[in-house]
Amino acid sequence: MEKKPNEKKVLALSFLGVLTFIAVVVGATYAYFTAQGGGTGNINVNATTNTTDNLSFQVGNAISLTANQEDFGSGMGNKSGETYARAILTANNATNIATRNYYVYLNITSNDFVYTTEDNQAEMLLKITNPEGSEVTTLDGYNYVTSGGVSGFDITTSIGLITIADNYEIVSTGTVTQEWKIEVIFVNLDSDQNENTGKSFSAELIIQKEPMTTSLGNFATYITNLYTEDGVNDLYYHDGSGTYGAQEAGDESYRYAGANPNNYVCFGSDAASCPADNLYRIIGVFGNQVKLIKNTSIGNNDWSGSSSNSSNTWSSSTLNTGTLNGTYLNGLGSTWSNLIATTSWKVGGMAWSQTNTAKQYYTTELGSSSSSTTYSAKIGLMYVSDYGYAADPSYWTTELYNYEPAKSSDWMNIGITEWTISRDSDDTSHAFIVILGTVNSSGVSNYYGYGVRPSFYLESSVEFSSGDGSQGNPYRILTGA
């Protein structure tokens, strides 16, 4: 009988390129320099000849702030740091109109500040003044807010590169200087901010001709370093002996759990504002690999890949071989697909049950009682246990068949009926689905199909460049392209 569904001061000076061309006939020389800065003092980098325009840059000091106990006192005011970046363009002569473009970045090299209020009131603000003397109030990925009577962009927990000026134009018929002013403010709120005592913030301003991408280190390491104790940053360490003991997976993974953690990643796009279709979320870090799942479904499909195929054997599913590891994977392009690790997916599944908790499903899917059946590929789907462990830990003792009350506390639930990669081992024509927040079993050749969200593990070498994991400012990773 078929089971029916229930219906995330040091100055950096970098000569990025020197190009010299010697023409025998005319004897002209052309030199091209770009520079970046972020330390003490000024920097001037330029190249002049009789026939070329000259674009040079200057930067001010790096910004460094530390919150001490006395900074929180009543009437102490705010704590801030300022710096600047200048672009100076000189035309080769008075009759020439010189036009150039450049980029300005704030590179937050370290920041361990946290929100100390229940409503996440901003405590670190970024104020930007453009060369026209006007305050900038829109910045991709950042909210312009007022906190403690001060307005600016909320960067309380931000780290990495923030693009201040993107391919900004400067025009001159003589000599023109454009100056960007940057101020970072630690706001003294009328509340208990003691949790930020001793916390520090460091950033350098960078200005140069070419767009910049900087690695802030290994991505998996960065995520695991966000963990300090269970629940902080919505991360939980599943060592089997921690806060939730026997209910944990026990695989030493770091998993995100709760209603809406900051675990978004922009994958498949380098656009300044990440397209919605390129938003993924981090399930967790397993070993030294970050595991992602697409934030939206790529469409409805039969688990078997065909309404005429009633087998729940994953290796013979055209959803696997044709859709996920064919059309979808190829659509990413080689630059991005090369960041995805080939994985030995455990696809033996488990028997359908109304009483299994997340730990019981994990043990049978992936743990000590798992099947030896595997399938090697880049793309898969979420496991039932992935879904169970994405809920607030207070639900980890609840049967996933009765998980509907947990759905508003489970970030992986997006309100659709969707497939998992886990087959029903006691019925060769069924696999597990998430439906109405619960887990159930359904025929693999369902005539209208269910949602499909690709899931995969990133290569362990993938590096992190920017972002704070929020939906508006997702993590960015380096492609190496």
C-alpha positions as CSV (number, residue, x, y, z in Angstrom):
1,M,0.0,0.0,0.0
2,E,1.5,3.3,-1.0
3,K,2.3,5.8,1.7
4,K,0.7,9.1,1.1
5,P,2.3,12.5,2.1
6,N,0.5,14.6,4.6
7,E,0.2,17.3,2.2
8,K,21.2,31.5,5.8
9,K,50.5,52.2,11.1
10,V,51.0,49.6,8.0
11,L,50.8,50.8,4.5
12,A,50.0,48.4,1.7
13,L,51.7,49.4,-1.5
14,S,51.2,47.1,-4.4
15,F,52.4,47.7,-8.0
16,L,49.8,45.6,-9.8
17,G,51.3,46.1,-13.2
18,V,54.2,47.8,-15.0
19,L,54.0,47.8,-18.8
20,T,56.8,49.3,-20.8
21,F,56.7,49.6,-24.6
22,I,59.7,50.9,-26.5
23,A,59.0,51.9,-30.1
24,V,62.2,52.2,-32.2
25,V,60.6,54.6,-34.6
26,V,59.3,57.3,-32.3
27,G,61.3,56.4,-29.1
28,A,58.2,57.0,-26.9
29,T,57.9,55.4,-23.4
30,Y,54.6,54.5,-21.7
31,A,54.5,53.5,-18.0
32,Y,51.4,52.2,-16.3
33,F,51.1,51.9,-12.5
34,T,48.3,51.2,-10.0
35,A,48.4,51.3,-6.3
36,Q,46.6,50.4,-3.1
37,G,47.0,51.7,0.4
38,G,45.8,51.3,3.9
39,G,48.5,52.3,6.4
40,T,50.0,55.4,7.9
41,G,50.9,58.4,5.9
42,N,50.2,59.1,2.2
43,I,51.1,57.3,-0.9
44,N,51.6,58.8,-4.3
45,V,52.1,56.5,-7.2
46,N,52.2,58.1,-10.7
47,A,53.7,57.9,-14.1
48,T,54.3,60.8,-16.3
49,T,55.8,61.3,-19.8
50,N,55.3,64.1,-22.3
51,T,52.4,62.2,-23.9
52,T,50.4,60.5,-21.2
53,D,47.9,61.5,-18.5
54,N,48.8,60.9,-14.9
55,L,46.5,59.2,-12.4
56,S,47.8,58.8,-8.8
57,F,46.3,57.9,-5.5
58,Q,46.7,58.8,-1.8
59,V,45.3,57.1,1.3
60,G,45.1,57.9,4.9
61,N,45.7,55.8,8.0
62,A,44.2,52.4,8.7
63,I,41.3,52.4,11.1
64,S,41.6,50.5,14.4
65,L,39.0,50.6,17.2
66,T,38.9,48.7,20.5
67,A,36.0,49.0,23.0
68,N,37.1,49.3,26.6
69,Q,34.9,49.2,29.7
70,E,35.1,53.0,30.1
71,D,33.7,53.5,26.6
72,F,30.3,52.3,27.8
73,G,29.9,54.9,30.5
74,S,27.0,57.3,30.5
75,G,27.8,60.5,28.6
76,M,31.1,59.0,27.2
77,G,29.9,59.6,23.6
78,N,30.8,57.5,20.6
79,K,34.2,56.2,19.6
80,S,35.3,56.6,15.9
81,G,38.1,56.5,13.4
82,E,38.5,58.3,10.1
83,T,40.5,58.0,7.0
84,Y,40.4,59.1,3.3
85,A,41.3,58.0,-0.2
86,R,42.2,60.5,-3.0
87,A,42.4,60.1,-6.7
88,I,44.4,62.8,-8.5
89,L,44.2,63.0,-12.3
90,T,46.4,65.4,-14.4
91,A,45.8,65.8,-18.1
92,N,49.0,65.7,-20.3
93,N,48.2,69.3,-21.4
94,A,45.6,72.0,-21.2
95,T,43.9,71.0,-24.4
96,N,43.4,67.4,-23.5
97,I,40.4,66.0,-21.6
98,A,41.6,63.1,-19.5
99,T,39.1,60.5,-18.3
100,R,39.9,57.6,-16.0
101,N,38.1,55.2,-13.7
102,Y,39.1,53.7,-10.3
103,Y,37.9,51.6,-7.4
104,V,37.7,52.2,-3.7
105,Y,37.4,49.5,-1.0
106,L,37.2,49.3,2.7
107,N,38.9,46.0,3.7
108,I,37.7,45.0,7.2
109,T,40.6,42.8,8.2
110,S,39.3,41.9,11.6
111,N,36.0,42.5,13.5
112,D,34.7,40.5,16.5
113,F,32.0,42.9,17.6
114,V,28.5,41.5,18.1
115,Y,25.0,42.8,18.6
116,T,24.2,43.2,22.3
117,T,20.5,44.1,22.0
118,E,17.6,41.8,21.4
119,D,16.5,43.7,18.3
120,N,20.1,43.8,16.8
121,Q,20.5,47.6,17.1
122,A,23.5,48.7,15.0
123,E,26.7,49.2,17.1
124,M,29.3,49.8,14.4
125,L,28.4,52.3,11.7
126,L,30.1,53.3,8.5
127,K,29.8,56.8,7.2
128,I,30.9,57.6,3.6
129,T,31.3,61.0,2.1
130,N,31.7,61.1,-1.7
131,P,34.0,63.6,-3.6
132,E,31.0,66.0,-4.0
133,G,30.8,66.3,-0.3
134,S,27.5,64.4,0.0
135,E,27.0,61.5,2.4
136,V,26.4,58.2,0.7
137,T,23.1,56.5,1.8
138,T,22.9,53.5,-0.5
139,L,25.5,50.7,-0.6
140,D,24.9,47.2,-2.0
141,G,24.3,44.7,0.7
142,Y,24.3,47.1,3.7
143,N,21.4,48.8,5.5
144,Y,21.6,52.6,6.2
145,V,20.2,53.0,9.7
146,T,20.1,55.4,12.6
147,S,21.3,54.1,15.9
148,G,22.0,56.1,19.1
149,G,21.3,59.2,17.2
150,V,23.9,58.5,14.5
151,S,23.3,57.4,10.9
152,G,25.4,55.2,8.7
153,F,25.6,51.7,7.3
154,D,25.3,48.9,9.8
155,I,28.7,47.0,9.8
156,T,28.4,45.6,13.4
157,T,29.5,42.1,12.4
158,S,30.9,42.7,8.9
159,I,34.3,41.5,7.7
160,G,36.0,41.5,4.3
161,L,35.8,43.9,1.3
162,I,33.2,46.6,1.1
163,T,33.0,48.3,-2.3
164,I,32.9,52.0,-1.7
165,A,33.4,53.2,-5.3
166,D,32.9,50.9,-8.3
167,N,34.6,51.9,-11.5
168,Y,34.2,55.6,-10.5
169,E,34.9,58.2,-13.1
170,I,37.3,61.1,-12.8
171,V,37.7,63.7,-15.6
172,S,40.3,66.5,-15.9
173,T,41.6,69.1,-18.3
174,G,44.3,70.1,-15.9
175,T,44.6,68.6,-12.4
176,V,41.6,67.3,-10.4
177,T,41.5,65.7,-7.0
178,Q,38.6,63.5,-5.8
179,E,38.5,62.6,-2.1
180,W,36.4,60.0,-0.3
181,K,36.0,60.3,3.5
182,I,35.4,57.3,5.6
183,E,34.4,57.2,9.3
184,V,33.7,54.1,11.4
185,I,31.8,54.7,14.6
186,F,31.3,52.5,17.6
187,V,27.9,53.8,19.0
188,N,27.5,54.1,22.8
189,L,24.0,52.9,23.2
190,D,21.7,53.5,26.2
191,S,21.8,49.8,27.0
192,D,24.1,47.1,28.4
193,Q,26.9,46.7,25.8
194,N,29.4,44.8,28.1
195,E,29.4,41.9,25.7
196,N,31.5,44.0,23.4
197,T,34.1,44.8,26.1
198,G,37.6,44.2,24.6
199,K,36.2,43.6,21.1
200,S,38.2,45.2,18.3
201,F,37.8,46.4,14.7
202,S,40.5,47.0,12.0
203,A,40.1,48.1,8.4
204,E,42.2,49.7,5.7
205,L,41.1,51.8,2.8
206,I,42.2,50.7,-0.7
207,I,42.1,52.8,-3.9
208,Q,43.3,51.5,-7.2
209,K,42.6,51.4,-10.9
210,E,41.7,47.7,-11.2
211,P,38.9,45.8,-9.4
212,M,40.2,43.9,-6.4
213,T,39.5,40.5,-4.9
214,T,41.3,39.6,-1.7
215,S,41.3,36.3,0.1
216,L,40.5,36.3,3.8
217,G,41.5,32.7,4.2
218,N,40.0,29.3,3.9
219,F,36.2,29.4,3.8
220,A,35.6,26.2,6.0
221,T,38.1,27.5,8.6
222,Y,36.4,30.9,8.6
223,I,33.0,29.4,9.3
224,T,34.3,27.1,12.0
225,N,36.1,30.0,13.7
226,L,32.7,31.7,14.1
227,Y,31.8,28.9,16.6
228,T,32.6,29.7,20.2
229,E,29.8,27.8,21.9
230,D,26.6,26.2,20.9
231,G,24.1,28.8,19.6
232,V,26.5,31.6,19.1
233,N,26.2,32.8,15.4
234,D,23.5,30.0,15.1
235,L,26.3,27.4,14.9
236,Y,26.2,24.0,16.7
237,Y,29.1,21.6,17.1
238,H,28.0,18.0,16.8
239,D,30.7,16.1,18.7
240,G,28.1,14.0,20.5
241,S,29.2,15.2,24.0
242,G,28.3,18.9,23.9
243,T,25.3,20.9,24.9
244,Y,22.8,18.5,23.3
245,G,24.8,15.3,23.8
246,A,23.2,12.2,22.5
247,Q,20.9,14.2,20.2
248,E,23.8,15.5,18.2
249,A,25.0,13.8,15.0
250,G,28.3,13.0,16.6
251,D,30.2,13.5,13.3
252,E,32.1,16.6,14.6
253,S,30.3,18.8,12.0
254,Y,29.4,22.4,12.5
255,R,25.8,23.0,11.5
256,Y,23.6,26.0,11.2
257,A,20.3,25.8,13.1
258,G,17.4,28.1,13.8
259,A,14.9,30.3,12.0
260,N,17.1,32.5,9.9
261,P,20.9,32.3,10.5
262,N,23.4,34.4,8.5
263,N,24.5,31.5,6.3
264,Y,23.9,32.8,2.8
265,V,26.5,32.4,0.1
266,C,26.5,33.9,-3.4
267,F,27.4,31.1,-5.8
268,G,27.6,31.3,-9.5
269,S,27.7,35.1,-9.8
270,D,30.2,37.8,-9.3
271,A,27.6,40.6,-9.6
272,A,27.9,43.4,-7.0
273,S,24.3,42.6,-5.9
274,C,23.9,38.8,-5.8
275,P,20.9,37.7,-7.9
276,A,18.2,35.8,-6.0
277,D,18.8,32.7,-8.2
278,N,22.5,32.6,-7.0
279,L,21.7,32.6,-3.3
280,Y,22.7,29.4,-1.5
281,R,22.8,28.6,2.2
282,I,25.4,26.7,4.3
283,I,24.1,23.5,5.8
284,G,27.3,23.2,7.7
285,V,31.0,22.3,7.7
286,F,31.8,18.6,7.4
287,G,35.5,17.8,7.9
288,N,37.1,20.6,5.9
289,Q,34.3,21.1,3.4
290,V,31.4,23.6,3.4
291,K,28.1,22.0,2.3
292,L,25.6,24.3,0.5
293,I,22.0,24.0,-0.6
294,K,20.3,26.2,-3.1
295,N,17.9,28.7,-1.5
296,T,15.2,28.1,-4.1
297,S,14.0,25.1,-6.1
298,I,15.1,24.6,-9.7
299,G,11.6,23.2,-10.4
300,N,9.4,20.2,-9.8
301,N,10.6,16.8,-10.9
302,D,10.1,13.1,-10.1
303,W,12.7,11.7,-7.7
304,S,13.3,8.9,-10.2
305,G,13.5,11.5,-13.0
306,S,10.6,10.0,-14.9
307,S,7.0,9.1,-14.3
308,S,7.7,5.8,-16.0
309,N,10.5,4.9,-13.6
310,S,9.3,3.6,-10.3
311,S,12.7,2.6,-8.9
312,N,14.2,4.5,-6.0
313,T,17.7,3.5,-6.9
314,W,19.6,6.8,-7.0
315,S,22.2,5.7,-9.6
316,S,19.4,5.0,-12.1
317,S,17.5,8.2,-11.5
318,T,17.6,10.8,-14.3
319,L,16.9,13.5,-11.7
320,N,20.4,12.6,-10.5
321,T,22.3,11.9,-13.8
322,G,20.3,14.1,-16.2
323,T,19.0,17.1,-14.2
324,L,21.4,17.6,-11.3
325,N,24.7,16.3,-12.6
326,G,23.8,17.2,-16.2
327,T,21.7,20.2,-16.9
328,Y,22.1,22.0,-13.6
329,L,25.9,21.3,-13.2
330,N,26.7,22.2,-16.8
331,G,24.7,25.4,-16.4
332,L,27.0,26.6,-13.7
333,G,30.0,26.8,-16.1
334,S,33.4,25.3,-15.4
335,T,34.7,28.2,-13.3
336,W,32.1,27.6,-10.6
337,S,31.6,23.8,-11.1
338,N,35.3,23.4,-10.4
339,L,34.7,24.7,-6.9
340,I,32.4,21.7,-6.2
341,A,33.9,18.5,-4.8
342,T,33.1,15.1,-6.2
343,T,31.5,13.3,-3.3
344,S,30.7,9.8,-2.4
345,W,27.0,10.2,-1.5
346,K,25.5,7.6,0.8
347,V,22.3,6.6,-0.9
348,G,21.2,3.4,0.9
349,G,18.4,5.3,2.7
350,M,16.4,3.9,5.6
351,A,13.0,2.5,6.4
352,W,10.1,4.8,6.7
353,S,9.1,5.6,10.3
354,Q,6.8,7.9,12.2
355,T,9.0,7.9,15.3
356,N,12.5,8.7,14.0
357,T,14.2,11.8,15.3
358,A,17.0,13.7,13.5
359,K,19.7,11.6,15.3
360,Q,17.9,8.3,14.4
361,Y,17.7,9.3,10.7
362,Y,21.3,10.4,10.8
363,T,22.5,7.1,12.2
364,T,20.8,5.1,9.4
365,E,21.5,7.5,6.6
366,L,25.1,8.4,7.3
367,G,26.2,7.0,10.7
368,S,27.0,3.7,12.3
369,S,24.0,1.9,10.8
370,S,24.2,3.3,7.3
371,S,24.2,1.2,4.1
372,S,27.4,0.7,2.1
373,T,25.6,1.9,-1.0
374,T,27.1,5.1,-2.4
375,Y,27.1,7.1,-5.6
376,S,30.0,9.4,-6.6
377,A,29.0,12.8,-8.1
378,K,29.2,16.5,-7.5
379,I,25.5,17.3,-7.0
380,G,23.0,15.7,-4.6
381,L,20.1,16.7,-2.5
382,M,19.7,17.3,1.3
383,Y,19.5,14.4,3.6
384,V,16.5,13.9,5.9
385,S,18.9,14.5,8.9
386,D,20.2,17.8,7.3
387,Y,16.6,19.0,7.5
388,G,16.0,17.8,11.0
389,Y,19.2,19.4,12.4
390,A,18.5,22.7,10.7
391,A,15.7,23.3,13.2
392,D,16.1,24.9,16.6
393,P,17.7,22.3,18.9
394,S,14.7,22.3,21.1
395,Y,13.1,20.1,18.4
396,W,15.9,17.6,18.0
397,T,14.0,15.1,20.2
398,T,10.8,15.5,18.1
399,E,9.9,12.9,15.5
400,L,10.3,14.3,12.1
401,Y,6.9,12.9,11.1
402,N,5.5,15.4,13.7
403,Y,7.9,18.3,12.8
404,E,5.2,20.7,11.6
405,P,5.6,22.9,14.8
406,A,9.3,23.2,14.1
407,K,9.0,24.5,10.5
408,S,9.1,28.2,11.5
409,S,12.3,27.5,13.5
410,D,13.9,25.5,10.7
411,W,15.7,27.7,8.1
412,M,15.8,24.9,5.6
413,N,12.0,24.9,5.3
414,I,11.1,27.2,2.4
415,G,7.4,26.3,2.4
416,I,7.4,23.8,-0.5
417,T,7.1,20.1,-0.8
418,E,10.6,18.8,-1.9
419,W,12.7,15.8,-2.3
420,T,15.6,14.5,-0.1
421,I,18.3,12.2,-1.4
422,S,17.2,9.5,1.0
423,R,15.3,6.5,-0.4
424,D,12.8,4.4,1.5
425,S,14.6,1.2,2.0
426,D,11.5,-0.9,2.8
427,D,9.7,0.2,-0.4
428,T,11.6,0.2,-3.7
429,S,9.2,2.8,-5.2
430,H,9.4,5.4,-2.5
431,A,11.8,8.1,-1.2
432,F,11.6,10.7,1.5
433,I,10.1,14.2,1.1
434,V,9.6,17.3,3.2
435,I,6.0,18.3,3.2
436,L,4.2,20.9,5.4
437,G,7.3,21.0,7.5
438,T,7.2,17.3,8.3
439,V,9.1,14.3,6.8
440,N,7.2,11.6,4.9
441,S,7.6,9.0,2.2
442,S,6.2,9.3,-1.4
443,G,6.3,7.5,-4.7
444,V,9.3,8.4,-6.7
445,S,7.4,8.6,-10.0
446,N,4.8,11.1,-8.6
447,Y,3.0,12.4,-11.7
448,Y,3.6,16.1,-11.0
449,G,6.9,15.9,-9.0
450,Y,8.2,17.9,-6.1
451,G,10.7,20.7,-5.6
452,V,14.4,20.1,-6.2
453,R,17.1,22.0,-4.4
454,P,20.7,21.0,-5.4
455,S,23.1,20.4,-2.6
456,F,26.9,20.0,-2.8
457,Y,30.2,20.2,-0.9
458,L,32.7,22.8,-1.8
459,E,36.3,21.9,-2.4
460,S,38.3,22.1,0.8
461,S,40.7,24.7,-0.8
462,V,37.9,27.3,-1.5
463,E,38.7,30.7,0.0
464,F,36.5,33.4,1.5
465,S,36.7,37.0,0.3
466,S,33.8,39.1,1.8
467,G,30.3,39.3,3.2
468,D,28.7,38.7,6.6
469,G,26.4,35.8,5.5
470,S,23.2,37.9,5.6
471,Q,20.8,37.7,2.7
472,G,21.6,41.2,1.6
473,N,25.4,40.7,2.0
474,P,26.0,37.0,1.4
475,Y,29.4,35.4,1.8
476,R,31.6,35.7,-1.4
477,I,34.1,33.1,-2.3
478,L,37.1,33.2,-4.7
479,T,36.8,31.4,-8.0
480,G,40.4,31.6,-9.0
481,A,39.3,32.7,-12.5
